[in-house]
């Protein structure tokens, strides 16, 4: 086995892992990945941690966005460029209004796996494994497509490498910085792409990795993995999260209290954010930990439409953002940024917006393989609404500057 591959078939409980039918094939795939070059550089992860430290100090903002789940079939230069341009436009609008530099962080070049509420899906009298993202299996409802396939780990690596090369060309053309992130869900992939450097171990599948609401248990394998790497890391916190949960995660993931190391992504829902978030933020602030607070206003606002499509209302997304800002301003803490599922395409997956998408419009271009995404127009609506919020209540802290677009 390759020494770069820190495999752990035993250890803390690992939630949301596929039931791989061929463990020998899985080991071969992981060993192959461990022998390949890392996807990102450790020094770039360190530089992002410095940028996030500025966010933690109130001197910058973070804008994180991209697909719910990337598709191997759609990965390519055009798709990458569309997401890149969308985040660029949003960042420029928000930076101008807030007077702060905006870090652009894509859900890209690795966001190929998704946790699921059930391990199986039932249609009629046929039950098959749930679709867990292209890293694991395919979306088609057939036994062959839904069988977890370790070769998909290799395909995701090469697709992510291509996306990173595309991003390098785009950033070289405009002189800006752009970072990558994804949920560190499939542990064999993440372990295979971790590397030991003189500065410590890094997970070099992406610059920032996050742990989801379903995998954040303190004694679980995902937290244990994140605790061992030097990357900046994030954790999703839903409305059931308690201050004790947050403080325990700080102790495990940021024991040295290093600004920029840990980000908390709140995903409360518009109806809960004003009640569930204040105690979390207040207790974390009182602990002295300098974490980055980011709002995910999409995951807690999913509804089912009359057409049967899973969707989100833009009004709910904006209301959760308003609640997030209200909470932080009432406590005197810094609302560090925003985490959105979006695309640069003109899909019809979420309702509302200046160019209004109605429930009956959803089937027109409902293209996501998992959760609904804001389209280009709705993403810009969010950016201009944020600009209006910052203009109405300006940020007073000023500090770090660097190119954002």
NUZAFI-380849 format. One record per residue (C-alpha): x, y, z. Coordinates in steps of 0.2 Angstrom, whole numbers, plus 5000, padded with zeros to 4 digits. Layout:
# NUZAFI-380849
XYZ
...
//
This chain:
# NUZAFI-380849
500050005000
500650174996
501350275011
500350425006
498750335008
498250345027
496850215025
495750175040
494650025038
494350025057
494250175069
492850295073
491150265066
491050335048
489250395043
488650415025
489850295018
489350185002
489149995004
490549964992
490249784985
492149754980
493249814994
494849744985
494349854970
494150004982
495849974990
496649974972
495750134968
496350214984
498150164981
498050224963
497550394969
498850394983
500150374970
499550524959
500050704961
499050804974
497650914967
498051064976
499651134985
499851135004
500551315003
498951374994
497951295008
498951395020
498651555010
496751525011
496951505029
497751675030
496351755020
495051675031
495951745046
495551915039
493751865038
493751805056
494451975061
493052065052
494152125038
493452025023
491951925017
491851755010
490751704995
490651514993
489551444979
489351304966
488351154962
487451044974
488350894967
489550914952
489150804937
490550704928
489550714912
489450904913
491250944920
492251044907
492851224903
491151304899
490351244915
491851294925
491951464917
490051494920
490251464939
491851564939
491051714931
489451704942
490451714958
491551854951
490051954947
489251924964
490951964973
491152124964
489452184969
489552134987
491352204989
490852374982
489352384994
490252325009
491952405006
492752245010
493752115000
492751964995
493651784995
492951684981
492751494986
491951374974
490951214978
491951144964
493351024958
492850894971
490950914975
490450744968
489750664983
488150694993
487450625010
485750555009
484350545022
484050355017
485250235010
484050164998
482650234986
481050154983
480050174967
478550074966
479049904971
480849924966
482149974980
483950024975
485350104983
485150294984
486150404972
487650474982
488450584969
489550534954
490950494965
489950344971
488650294958
487550354944
485850444945
484950324933
483750214943
484450044938
485349914948
486949944937
486950134939
486650134957
487950004962
489450094970
490950084959
492750124965
493250174948
492250324950
493550394963
494850394949
493650474937
493250614949
495150644952
495450674934
493850784931
494350884946
496150904939
495450964923
494351094932
495851154942
496751184926
495351284919
495251384935
497151414934
496951484916
495451594922
496351674937
497951704927
496851804914
496151914928
497451914941
496251864955
496251724968
494951584967
494951434979
494051264979
493051174992
491951024994
491150915007
492450785014
491150645013
491950495005
493350455017
494350335006
494550474993
495050605005
496250495014
497050434998
497350624993
498050675010
499950705010
501250725024
502250875022
503650955033
502251075040
501050925044
499750825035
498550915022
497050845013
497550904996
495950864986
495451044989
495951204998
494451195011
493451045016
491851045026
490950925037
489150915034
487650915047
487450725045
489350685049
489850815062
489750705077
491250735088
491750555090
491450515071
492750475058
492450635048
492850745063
494350635067
495050655049
494850845049
495650855065
497250775058
497450895043
498151075042
496851135029
495651265034
494051165038
492151205040
490751125049
488851145045
487751185060
485851155058
484451215070
484651075082
486551115085
486851175103
488251285110
489051135118
489151055101
490051205093
491251225108
491651035107
492051055089
493151205092
494151105105
494350955092
494651055076
495451215082
496351175098
497651305096
496251445092
497051485076
496051625066
495551555049
495651375054
493851345057
492251405049
490551375055
489251365041
487451395049
486051315039
484551355050
483051395038
482251565037
480951515051
482351465064
483851575061
483351715072
482951595087
484251455084
485851555079
486051695093
486551575107
487751485096
488651645091
488651715108
489351565117
490651545103
491151725105
491251715124
492451565122
493751675113
493851565098
494051665082
492951565070
492251625053
490351625053
489551595036
487651585031
487051435021
485251505017
484751365005
484851195013
483651245027
482351315015
481951165004
480151134999
479151024988
478251104974
476451064967
477450994952
478250864963
479950954961
481150984976
481351174976
481851334986
480951504986
482151644983
481151744996
481551625010
483451625005
483451815007
482551805023
483751685031
485151805025
484351945033
484051855049
485951795049
486451985047
485252035061
485951915073
487751955071
487452145071
486452125087
487852035095
489252145088
490051995079
490551985061
489451895048
490851825038
490051765022
488751665012
488751485006
487551454991
487051314979
487151404962
487551384944
487951504930
486651424919
484851474916
484051324925
482351324932
482551244949
482151374962
480651494962
480651684962
481851814956
481851964945
481551854930
480251754940
480251564940
478551504945
478151324951
477451284934
479051334926
480151214936
480051064923
480651174909
482551164914
482651064930
484350994927
485050954945
485450774949
485150814968
484650984976
483951134967
485151274963
484951464961
485151514942
486251654936
484851784938
484351724955
486251724961
486451904955
484751944964
485551884980
487151994977
486152154974
485052114989
486652094999
487252254992
485752344998
485852265015
487652325017
487252495010
485852515023
486952455037
488752485032
490252375039
491352485049
492852375050
494152405036
495752315034
496552195022
496452225003
496852114989
496152084971
494452004971
494052014952
//
